[in-house]
């Protein structure tokens, strides 16, 4: 382990919802939720996307934890992890997830990543194949650079250093936490009315809590700029995908407005060893929009790729 002296401790204050809220010191506190799972079973590490948090997995993690050990992280600057002085670039988050795997998981894991989290999973599998036994890519950030949603061209201004931080903070103060959550859900293709009220309220409370955390706007924009840079360097990113030697499930909604389904189809065509499942009528976060479909697809794929099964025989490079 990178840091055998690490200590995990409960996050201060009550946390309604499933799982245990914990923190670990990895060069600064990192918050994660341990959803438990049967002893001796493979571990799943759930990684949210840009603007997301551990709450993105609350509707699916309990079902996954019936068969696997399940942990959901909050990357620095998101959820309950304050950015501190840490960089929040994609490469830094890859390195942080490697330390989390060594220190908290205690061994290799299946990385389940949504959007930016999928990108981080791909780059981690390429850089540290010994730490990754499988990838579940949930509407991952894929090249080419996604088109901006209609009416959102002004988002480009947010990518400019200094101006972006100012505009982001001003907008956050103007619209408030609930409108922020509702707007993000709609952008991701989720009807807010279909989200359980309890989860919606906790999401609003989390956004309100983050308003007074120093550096969150800088962290968000740093991550966004870094993600865009990885997509611009599409050749290197595609080479990393091609280098992945573990089993991969690519799940993608055909109504995704942020990462067009054409990008997922192209990635699946370039990587024929991957399993590709396209979800009809689904947007960018299927784990929130169609949680039952999500868990059925993921659990079915995992069962087919565990050691000892036809898709993942023990001792083979593809075994989980």
N, C-alpha and C positions, 0 to 999 in steps of 0.2 A: 504494500500500500504506500501511496505517496506520503501520507500523513497519518501514521498509526496513532498519533496522540489526539486525533480529532475528537470532538465531543458533540453529539447531537443533543439538542434540548428543545422542549416545547416552545412554540412561538407564544409570546406573552398575550394574554387575553383569550377569551373563548372563541372557538371557531366552529360555528354550526356547519353541518355537512359531513360527508363520509371521510374517513381517513384520519391519521394523526399528523398534526402540523408540527414540523421539526425544523431546526436550523443546524447547519454545520459550518465550521470555519474553514474556508478554502481560499485564504488570502483575503478574507472578508466574509461576512455571514452570507450563506446561501440558504434560502427557504425551500423546503420541499414537503410534499405530503406523501406519507407512507400509507397505502391502502391495504397493506397486508398481503396475504396469500398463503397457499399451502407450503409447508416446509419442504425444502429440497427441490422445488419447482424452478424453472427458468425465470429470470427477472425481466420485466419490461420497464424501460425508462421512457416516460411520456414527456415530450418536449413541445411546448407551445410555439406559436408563431409571433410575428411582429405585432405588438399591442395586446398580446394574449397573456394568459396566466395559468396556474394550476386549475382554476375554475373551469377552463375549457374542457376538462376531462371528467368532471364530476358525474355526468350522465352515463358514462361508459366504464369508468374505472372499477366500480364495485363488481360489475359482471365479469370483467377481465380478471379481477382478483380472486374469483372463485377457482381459477385454474392456475394462475401465475402470481408471482410476487410483483407488485405494481407500485412504482414510485413516480410521482409527477414533480418536476422541478419548476421553480421560478427563476428564470435567467436574470442576471443583474439589471436593475432598472425596471423590472416588470413584476407584477404580483406583489408579494411581500418581501422581495429581495431589493434592498436599497442599492443603488449603483456604487455609492462611495466614490473612490478615486479610480475604480477599475474601468478599463476600456470595455466597450460593449460591442465590439466588432464581431463579425461571424467567426474569424479565426480564433479570437480570444475565447469565444463561447465554445468552440470545439475543444480547446485545451481545458477549459473549465469542466466540460462534460467528461473528459477523460479522467480528471482528478476525482470527480464525483463517482465515476465507475469504480475506480481503485479504492476510494476511501469509504464510500457508503454502500455501494452494491457489493464490493468485495470480489468482483470477478466480471466476466463478460456478460453482456445483456443484449436483448433485442431493443433497438431504439425505435420508438414510435414517434414520428415527428410530423407536425402539421405546419405547412407553409415554410417560414424560415426554419422551423424546427426540423423539417425534412431535409433542407439544405445542410444544416449542421450534421444531421445523421449521415448523409452521403459523404461529407468531407471527413467525418470521424472514421467511417468504415474504410475509407481510402488511406487515411493517415495511420490509423491504429486498428488494423484488422483483428488483432488478438483481443480487443475489447468488445467487439461487436459480433454477435452470433446471427443476427438477422435485422432487416430493416422493414418497417412498415411506413411507407411514405404517404401521407394524407394530404392531398392537394399541395404537394411541395412546391416551393419556389423553383421555377425551371426557366431556362432560356427559351426564346428570346426575352428581352426586357418586356414585361407586361404592358399593355396599353392602359392608360389611365381611364377610370370610369368616366362616362359622359358628365361634363360639368365640373370635373375635378382637375382641370389643367393647372389651376393655381397651386396644386400640391407640389409642383416643381419648385416653386419658390421656397418651400420648406426644406429643400435639400441644400440650400445655400447656407454655409456656416454663419452663425450669428443671427441672420435674418430668420432662419428656420426656427431657432429656439424662441425668438421673440413672438413670431406668429403662432407657434404651437401653444405657448403659455397664454397668449391673449385669447385664442379660440377656446381653450379649456376653461378659462375664467368666464367667458361670455355664455357658453351654452350649458355648463353645469354637468354633474356626474351622470344623471339619468339620461339626458339627451346624448351624452357621449357614448354610453353603453348601447342605447337604442340605435344610434347612427352606425356604430361599428357592426352590430348584428345585421342591420339591413344591407350594409356594404358587403358583408360576407354571404348574403343570400338567405339569411334566417329571419323569419317573421317573429318579431319579439313576443307576439301573443302566444306563440307555441312554446316558448321557454318557460319552464316551471317558475312560478312567482318567487319561490324561495331562492332559487338560483339567480334570478334577475336581481332581486334585492341585495343579495350578497355581492354580486358584481358591481352594483351601484355603490355599495358601502366601500368596496375595495378601491374603486376609482376615487371616491371622496377622501379616503385615507391617504392615497398617494399624492394628493394635491399639495401637501405640506412637506413632501420628501424632497430634499435638495437633489438636483441633478437628473430628475426623471425625464425632463424634456430633452436634455442633452443626450441621455442614454438612448432614448427612443430614436432620435434623429441620427445618432452615430450608427446604431444598428441598421437603420433604413439605408443610409449611405453605403455602408459596407455590403449589405445584401445586393444593392443595385450594382456595386462594383464587381461582385462575383458573377452576376448575370451578364454584365458587359464583357467580361473575359470568358465568353461562352466556351471557347475551345478547351481551356483548362478545366472548366467545370464538367464538360462532357467527358473529358479524359478521366476525371475522378469517378464519374458514374461507371464508365467502362471498366475501371479497375476493381470495382466492388466484386468480391467473390463469395459473399454470403447470400442466402436467400433474400429476395426482395419482393414485397407486395406493394404495388402502386395502386392506391385508391384515389379516384378523381371524380368530382361532380361535373356533369356536363353543362351545368349552369353557373360555373365559377366565373365571376366577373373580374377577379384579380389575377388568376393564372388560367388563361384560356385552355379549354380541354384539348385544343390542337397541340399545345406544348406537351401535354401528358401523352397523347397518342404518339407524338414524334419520339419522346424519350422511351416509350415502350417498344417502338419499332427498332430503335438503335440498340436496345438491350433485350434481346428475345428471351434470355433466361429469366427475366423478371416475370412475375405474375401480375397481370393488369386487369383491374376491375373498374368499369365505368358506371357511375351511379346516376341514373336518369332523374332529372328534375332536381338535382342537388347542387348546392353552392360550394363555398370555400371551406366550410367547417362541418363536414358530415357528422362528426361526433356530437354536435349540438343539434343539427337539423334532423337527422335520422339515426338516433343512437342505437336502436334495435338492429337496423340493417348493418350499421358499423360493427357492432360486436359480433354479429353472425359471420360477417365476412372475415374479420380478423381472427376470431377463434377457430373458424374452419381452416383458414390458411395455416395458422400456427400448428394445429393438430397434424396437418399433412407434412409439416417440415420439422417435426421434432425427431431427435435421434431414435432410430429403430423403426421409423416409418419408411414407406417406399420413397417419399419425397426427401427424406433426410436421414439416411442410414447412418448409424453410429460409426464414427471414424472417418466419414466422408467430409470434404471441405464444405459441403452445403448443410451439414447438420447443425441444428440450433444448439 
